[in-house]
Amino acid sequence: MIRLVGTLPEKLYVAVSGGADSMAVLDFLTRTNRDIRVVHVNHGTEHAEKASALVEAHCWDKGYNLKTFNMERERDPKESIEEYWRNERYRIFSNLEGPVITCHHLDDVIEWYLFSAIHGEGRIMPYERGNVIRPFLLTPRQILRRWCERKNVPFVEDPGNKDERYMRSIIRHEILPQALRVNPGLHKVVFKLVKQKYALV
């Protein structure tokens, strides 16, 4: 079941990458009778061109209002490629008028919790960052994937999710499986932490 944190605004942007998570979130939200606009950021990679084509075709087919953006500035040598992409996305989102919904979900919260714990302080992903809202923090990734399968929602797989040059891939494919061996109930643990943090108990 898709679970929400907080109350969704009536008028909003949905950040859509073309992956299963964001395509499921878009499809879910368009069924809630809200004024929805789509924002898509092209990261300039070979995969990004395929993702952009899918998002544009889907929005055209469904009649969704779409805004697309490209990476504009040069990457600072001190930034990792992940930091660069993230910083540019949030810069773009911050210039939009109105709230921006992202598809961050429970598995993202767990991965962020492990990453931050390794760096000295286990933290729960914030619900808000500026005008960005993350209402799907209680929903597991597999629920969103199943939504796409049940509703015939198209999506593209990002090969970067398996590329261990990226820190998120190391966390997801190396560290998280070992953490689940130690505590198979890790999803339940973090689920409770999210509910406690946002006073949902």
C-alpha positions as CSV (number, residue, x, y, z in Angstrom):
1,M,0.0,0.0,0.0
2,I,1.2,3.5,-0.8
3,R,1.5,5.5,2.4
4,L,1.8,9.2,2.7
5,V,3.5,11.5,5.2
6,G,1.8,14.9,5.7
7,T,-0.9,16.5,3.6
8,L,-0.5,17.0,-0.1
9,P,-1.0,20.5,-1.5
10,E,-3.7,21.0,-4.1
11,K,-1.3,22.5,-6.7
12,L,2.1,20.9,-7.1
13,Y,5.0,19.8,-9.3
14,V,6.0,16.2,-9.5
15,A,9.7,15.5,-10.1
16,V,9.8,12.7,-12.6
17,S,13.1,11.0,-13.8
18,G,11.5,8.3,-15.9
19,G,12.4,5.5,-13.4
20,A,9.8,3.2,-11.9
21,D,9.6,5.1,-8.6
22,S,8.8,8.5,-10.0
23,M,6.5,7.2,-12.7
24,A,4.5,5.3,-10.1
25,V,4.3,8.5,-7.9
26,L,3.2,10.5,-10.9
27,D,0.5,8.0,-11.8
28,F,-0.7,7.8,-8.2
29,L,-0.9,11.6,-7.8
30,T,-2.7,12.2,-11.1
31,R,-5.6,10.0,-9.6
32,T,-6.1,12.4,-6.7
33,N,-7.7,15.3,-8.6
34,R,-5.0,17.8,-7.9
35,D,-3.5,20.5,-10.2
36,I,-0.3,18.6,-11.2
37,R,2.6,19.7,-13.3
38,V,5.6,17.6,-14.2
39,V,9.2,18.7,-13.9
40,H,12.0,16.6,-15.5
41,V,15.8,17.2,-15.3
42,N,18.0,15.8,-18.1
43,H,21.4,14.9,-16.6
44,G,23.1,14.8,-20.0
45,T,24.0,11.1,-20.0
46,E,23.1,8.5,-22.6
47,H,20.5,7.0,-20.3
48,A,19.1,10.5,-19.6
49,E,18.2,10.9,-23.2
50,K,16.2,7.7,-23.1
51,A,14.5,8.8,-19.9
52,S,13.7,12.2,-21.2
53,A,12.1,10.7,-24.3
54,L,9.9,8.4,-22.2
55,V,8.8,11.2,-19.9
56,E,8.0,13.5,-22.8
57,A,6.1,10.9,-24.7
58,H,4.1,9.9,-21.5
59,C,3.2,13.4,-20.6
60,W,2.2,14.2,-24.2
61,D,0.0,11.0,-24.3
62,K,-1.6,11.8,-21.0
63,G,-1.9,15.6,-21.5
64,Y,0.3,16.5,-18.5
65,N,1.9,19.9,-18.2
66,L,5.7,19.3,-18.5
67,K,8.7,21.5,-17.8
68,T,12.1,20.1,-18.8
69,F,15.5,21.4,-17.7
70,N,19.2,20.6,-18.6
71,M,22.3,20.8,-16.4
72,E,23.6,24.3,-17.1
73,R,26.7,24.9,-15.1
74,E,30.1,23.2,-15.1
75,R,30.7,20.7,-12.3
76,D,33.0,22.0,-9.6
77,P,36.0,19.7,-9.3
78,K,35.3,19.4,-5.6
79,E,31.9,17.9,-6.3
80,S,31.3,14.2,-7.0
81,I,29.1,13.6,-10.0
82,E,26.3,12.6,-7.6
83,E,26.7,15.8,-5.7
84,Y,26.7,17.8,-8.9
85,W,23.5,16.2,-10.2
86,R,21.8,16.6,-6.8
87,N,22.8,20.2,-6.3
88,E,21.6,21.1,-9.8
89,R,18.3,19.4,-9.4
90,Y,17.6,21.2,-6.1
91,R,18.7,24.5,-7.7
92,I,16.2,24.0,-10.5
93,F,13.5,22.9,-8.1
94,S,14.1,26.0,-5.9
95,N,13.3,28.3,-8.8
96,L,9.9,26.8,-9.4
97,E,6.9,28.5,-8.0
98,G,5.1,26.1,-5.7
99,P,5.9,22.8,-3.9
100,V,7.8,20.0,-5.7
101,I,7.0,16.4,-4.8
102,T,9.8,13.9,-5.1
103,C,9.5,10.1,-5.1
104,H,12.0,9.4,-2.2
105,H,10.7,6.2,-0.5
106,L,11.4,4.0,2.5
107,D,14.3,2.2,0.9
108,D,15.9,5.6,0.1
109,V,15.5,6.5,3.8
110,I,17.2,3.3,4.9
111,E,20.1,3.8,2.5
112,W,20.5,7.4,3.7
113,Y,20.3,6.2,7.3
114,L,23.1,3.7,6.7
115,F,25.2,6.3,4.7
116,S,24.9,8.9,7.4
117,A,25.6,6.4,10.2
118,I,28.8,5.4,8.5
119,H,29.8,9.1,8.6
120,G,29.1,9.4,12.3
121,E,25.4,10.1,12.7
122,G,22.5,8.0,11.6
123,R,19.8,10.4,10.3
124,I,16.3,10.1,8.9
125,M,15.8,11.8,5.6
126,P,14.0,15.1,6.0
127,Y,10.4,15.5,4.9
128,E,11.1,18.9,3.5
129,R,14.0,20.7,1.8
130,G,13.1,24.2,0.8
131,N,10.1,23.9,-1.5
132,V,10.7,20.1,-2.0
133,I,8.4,17.7,-0.2
134,R,9.0,14.0,0.3
135,P,5.6,12.5,1.2
136,F,6.4,8.9,0.2
137,L,9.0,8.1,2.9
138,L,6.9,5.3,4.4
139,T,6.4,3.5,1.1
140,P,8.8,0.7,0.1
141,R,10.4,0.7,-3.4
142,Q,8.8,-2.7,-4.3
143,I,5.3,-1.2,-3.7
144,L,6.0,1.5,-6.3
145,R,7.4,-1.0,-8.7
146,R,4.3,-3.2,-8.3
147,W,2.1,-0.1,-9.0
148,C,3.8,0.3,-12.4
149,E,3.3,-3.4,-13.2
150,R,-0.4,-3.4,-12.1
151,K,-1.3,-0.1,-13.8
152,N,0.8,-0.6,-16.9
153,V,2.9,2.5,-16.2
154,P,6.0,2.7,-18.5
155,F,9.4,3.4,-17.0
156,V,13.1,3.0,-17.9
157,E,15.8,1.3,-15.8
158,D,18.8,3.5,-14.8
159,P,22.0,1.5,-15.3
160,G,23.6,3.9,-12.8
161,N,21.7,2.2,-10.0
162,K,24.1,-0.7,-10.4
163,D,27.3,1.3,-11.1
164,E,29.5,1.1,-8.1
165,R,31.4,4.2,-9.0
166,Y,28.4,5.9,-7.3
167,M,28.2,5.8,-3.5
168,R,24.4,5.1,-3.6
169,S,25.1,1.9,-5.5
170,I,27.7,0.7,-3.0
171,I,25.2,1.3,-0.2
172,R,22.4,-0.4,-2.0
173,H,24.2,-3.5,-3.4
174,E,27.0,-4.1,-0.9
175,I,26.2,-2.6,2.5
176,L,22.4,-2.9,2.7
177,P,22.3,-6.7,2.0
178,Q,24.8,-7.2,4.8
179,A,22.8,-5.0,7.1
180,L,19.7,-7.0,6.3
181,R,21.6,-10.2,7.2
182,V,22.3,-8.7,10.6
183,N,18.8,-7.4,11.0
184,P,16.2,-8.7,8.6
185,G,13.6,-6.4,10.1
186,L,15.5,-3.2,9.2
187,H,12.6,-1.9,7.0
188,K,10.3,-2.2,10.0
189,V,12.8,-0.4,12.3
190,V,13.3,2.5,10.0
191,F,9.6,2.6,9.2
192,K,8.9,3.2,12.9
193,L,11.7,5.8,13.1
194,V,10.1,7.8,10.3
195,K,6.6,7.6,12.0
196,Q,8.1,8.7,15.3
197,K,10.1,11.6,13.7
198,Y,7.0,13.0,11.9
199,A,4.6,12.3,14.9
200,L,2.6,9.8,13.1
201,V,2.3,7.3,16.0
